[in-house]
Amino acid sequence: MDKISLVWLRQDLRLSDNPALLEAVKSDQVYIVYILDDENAGSNKMGAASRWRLHQSLAVLERKLGGNLNLYKGAAEKIIPEIIAQNGITDIHWNRCYEPWRIKRDRHIKATLIEAQVFVHSHNASLLWEPWEVLKKDGTPYRVFTPFYKNGCLANFQPRSPHPAPKHIPAQKDRTSISLQKLDLIKGYPWFEKLNNHWPIGEEAALERSKEFLKSDIKNYKIDRNFPYKTNSSYLSPNLHFGEISPHQLWELTELASRENDNEWVSKSSDINHFKNELGWREFSYYLNYHFADMQKQNFNKKYDEFSWDYEETHYAAWCHGKTGIPIVDAAQRQLWQTGLMHNRLRMISASFLVKNLLIDWRRGERWFWDCLLDADSASNGASWQWVAGCGADAAPYFRVFNPVLQSKKFDPDGTFLKKYVPELCRLPLKYLYEPWEAPEEILSAAGIELGKTYPKPIVNLKTSREAALAQYKLLTGKL
Ligand SMILES: Cc1cc2nc3c(=O)[nH]c(=O)nc-3n(C[C@H](O)[C@H](O)[C@H](O)COP(=O)(O)OP(=O)(O)OC[C@H]3O[C@@H](n4cnc5c(N)ncnc54)[C@H](O)[C@@H]3O)c2cc1C
């Protein structure tokens, strides 16, 4: 009798370095399955930008599989047993996911299937280090990044080498599979058209971008990754999130790049290590999510539960839509809206402005990012927002309030980035570009600007709002 297996893809939309797939193809037949499971996701269900991105990724994978990708919509615990029963499947393989809601669901499904005498196999594919393996000497989890990464991860375990793609995939089409269109991932007016062609999508494109980045753009990464108008970061976060490339593949490529003779500058520089370090931050975010709390929703530092947030809706709306009157914050938010991504430095500046100048709960910022980011990732988004807000693990101290004007002068010294995303200010002399409210009336008028009309007046005074935030944070830290 033929052995028939099912591979349940989730955040691993690739054929290479996919241990679940590699094991499953040893069977005579394999059903490759993706389920859009909004029912179990609840409030964690993907935002609009992620849905668009997922649609693109599934389309590429479906083509690669010659149409033999099976798609479903609904609760996984109902759908999987049906596919298994209809097709005589004996084994199911999946690569592990680590978000609390997915762990809960997967555990339940595993128990039910084992009871029904199905063989359930889970594999490691999206983290370099399994969270439960990295512990302090006393057996408790790390709370600070550097010892986690250096002592817990690097000193103990070398990430495994990536696996090749299967040579032959005996993929089968299930008759109850629905079409990609029926997943209904792209809705409403075609806002997403602006995202087309911006980013590499799919396994091949991700690999190509990784190689290109490690060959040239990584040069000066440590410094230049901070400049939003430069191309010195990888822009691979959506690919990593959807699993079009695995961290193991990326890790190995960085090792190879550092050994290449014609890449002498790479091996000499600390850029490679800094890049690995960032991959380490991704691991740490998942680690925190796994060990401590749902980082999207709960303060890691519980003392922050007492923080008294502001609920000024007009401020929140102005922030979301890039109309705060603070050019760098507006440029950041507009970059997000127009491209689906925001540069890391800008995420920090814009998040700090929301939380520390507007005193708006970090969770509201997290929600906006969740809806708009193509790389929206519950672990990284939650942990990063908490890091900026001061309530996260190893977080920025409460008194660190990014000054948006100084930050933009430092990281956009020619105003290139500002002019691109806030074109209404482009005729202002550089001196006033970063803070148009300081410009004399005649200069504004010569640049065709009327504050409050062609460009907003700042919704808060940066100095006084900073002081108010510090006072509020101090009140809390008295109790910290
Ligand atoms: C408020 C805020 C929200 C964020 N939300 C997300 C999110 O939803 N999804 C997301 O992937 N990243 C998030 N980040 C982290 C970081 O901004 C992005 O990972 C980075 O901008 C992606 O660009 P890149 O691929 O060019 O990064 P690179 O500099 O090329 O880094 C390589 C990879 O390392 C990982 N990485 C880098 N920095 C971080 C970090 N600080 N934390 C966790 N992983 C990191 C990413 O997977 C990234 O693709 C957030 C940061 C902040 C401050």
The ligand as an SDF file (V2000), in Angstrom:
LIG
                    3D

 53 58  0  0  0  0  0  0  0  0999 V2000
    8.6540   49.5890   16.4560 C   0  0  0  0  0  0  0  0  0  0  0  0
    9.3020   48.4850   15.6620 C   0  0  0  0  0  0  0  0  0  0  0  0
    8.5070   47.5090   15.0660 C   0  0  0  0  0  0  0  0  0  0  0  0
    9.1170   46.4550   14.3440 C   0  0  0  0  0  0  0  0  0  0  0  0
    8.3180   45.5000   13.7640 N   0  0  0  0  0  0  0  0  0  0  0  0
    8.8790   44.4630   13.0930 C   0  0  0  0  0  0  0  0  0  0  0  0
    8.0690   43.4580   12.4870 C   0  0  0  0  0  0  0  0  0  0  0  0
    6.8320   43.4550   12.5700 O   0  0  0  0  0  0  0  0  0  0  0  0
    8.7000   42.4610   11.7900 N   0  0  0  0  0  0  0  0  0  0  0  0
   10.0650   42.4030   11.6780 C   0  0  0  0  0  0  0  0  0  0  0  0
   10.5740   41.4840   11.0380 O   0  0  0  0  0  0  0  0  0  0  0  0
   10.8480   43.3210   12.2730 N   0  0  0  0  0  0  0  0  0  0  0  0
   10.2990   44.3560   12.9690 C   0  0  0  0  0  0  0  0  0  0  0  0
   11.1110   45.3120   13.5340 N   0  0  0  0  0  0  0  0  0  0  0  0
   12.5760   45.1270   13.5180 C   0  0  0  0  0  0  0  0  0  0  0  0
   13.2990   45.7820   12.3350 C   0  0  0  0  0  0  0  0  0  0  0  0
   12.8630   47.0970   12.1670 O   0  0  0  0  0  0  0  0  0  0  0  0
   13.0810   45.0390   11.0240 C   0  0  0  0  0  0  0  0  0  0  0  0
   13.3440   43.6810   11.1900 O   0  0  0  0  0  0  0  0  0  0  0  0
   14.0330   45.5990    9.9490 C   0  0  0  0  0  0  0  0  0  0  0  0
   13.7300   46.9510    9.7180 O   0  0  0  0  0  0  0  0  0  0  0  0
   13.8840   44.8080    8.6940 C   0  0  0  0  0  0  0  0  0  0  0  0
   14.7090   45.3560    7.6950 O   0  0  0  0  0  0  0  0  0  0  0  0
   15.8620   44.4880    7.0410 P   0  0  0  0  0  0  0  0  0  0  0  0
   15.2940   43.1900    6.6010 O   0  0  0  0  0  0  0  0  0  0  0  0
   16.5000   45.3530    6.0310 O   0  0  0  0  0  0  0  0  0  0  0  0
   16.7980   44.2590    8.2820 O   0  0  0  0  0  0  0  0  0  0  0  0
   18.3430   43.8580    8.3360 P   0  0  0  0  0  0  0  0  0  0  0  0
   19.0550   44.9560    9.0090 O   0  0  0  0  0  0  0  0  0  0  0  0
   18.8310   43.4450    7.0220 O   0  0  0  0  0  0  0  0  0  0  0  0
   18.3390   42.6320    9.3510 O   0  0  0  0  0  0  0  0  0  0  0  0
   18.2300   41.2670    8.9170 C   0  0  0  0  0  0  0  0  0  0  0  0
   17.0560   40.5920    9.5740 C   0  0  0  0  0  0  0  0  0  0  0  0
   17.2230   40.5530   10.9840 O   0  0  0  0  0  0  0  0  0  0  0  0
   15.9520   40.6870   11.6270 C   0  0  0  0  0  0  0  0  0  0  0  0
   15.9760   41.8910   12.4540 N   0  0  0  0  0  0  0  0  0  0  0  0
   16.6810   43.0170   12.2450 C   0  0  0  0  0  0  0  0  0  0  0  0
   16.4900   43.8890   13.2560 N   0  0  0  0  0  0  0  0  0  0  0  0
   15.6300   43.2960   14.1150 C   0  0  0  0  0  0  0  0  0  0  0  0
   15.0480   43.6890   15.3470 C   0  0  0  0  0  0  0  0  0  0  0  0
   15.3250   44.8570   15.9330 N   0  0  0  0  0  0  0  0  0  0  0  0
   14.2010   42.8420   15.9530 N   0  0  0  0  0  0  0  0  0  0  0  0
   13.9130   41.6400   15.4000 C   0  0  0  0  0  0  0  0  0  0  0  0
   14.4380   41.2120   14.2410 N   0  0  0  0  0  0  0  0  0  0  0  0
   15.2880   42.0250   13.5990 C   0  0  0  0  0  0  0  0  0  0  0  0
   14.9210   40.8100   10.5280 C   0  0  0  0  0  0  0  0  0  0  0  0
   14.3670   39.5420   10.2820 O   0  0  0  0  0  0  0  0  0  0  0  0
   15.7370   41.3180    9.3510 C   0  0  0  0  0  0  0  0  0  0  0  0
   15.1850   40.9990    8.1100 O   0  0  0  0  0  0  0  0  0  0  0  0
   10.5310   46.3830   14.2480 C   0  0  0  0  0  0  0  0  0  0  0  0
   11.3110   47.3880   14.8530 C   0  0  0  0  0  0  0  0  0  0  0  0
   10.7120   48.4330   15.5370 C   0  0  0  0  0  0  0  0  0  0  0  0
   11.5680   49.4720   16.1860 C   0  0  0  0  0  0  0  0  0  0  0  0
  1  2  1  0
  2  3  1  0
  2 52  2  0
  3  4  2  0
  4  5  1  0
  4 50  1  0
  5  6  2  0
  6  7  1  0
  6 13  1  0
  7  8  2  0
  7  9  1  0
  9 10  1  0
 10 11  2  0
 10 12  1  0
 12 13  2  0
 13 14  1  0
 14 15  1  0
 14 50  1  0
 15 16  1  0
 16 17  1  0
 16 18  1  0
 18 19  1  0
 18 20  1  0
 20 21  1  0
 20 22  1  0
 22 23  1  0
 23 24  1  0
 24 25  2  0
 24 26  1  0
 24 27  1  0
 27 28  1  0
 28 29  2  0
 28 30  1  0
 28 31  1  0
 31 32  1  0
 32 33  1  0
 33 34  1  0
 33 48  1  0
 34 35  1  0
 35 36  1  0
 35 46  1  0
 36 37  1  0
 36 45  1  0
 37 38  2  0
 38 39  1  0
 39 40  1  0
 39 45  2  0
 40 41  1  0
 40 42  2  0
 42 43  1  0
 43 44  2  0
 44 45  1  0
 46 47  1  0
 46 48  1  0
 48 49  1  0
 50 51  2  0
 51 52  1  0
 52 53  1  0
M  END
$$$$
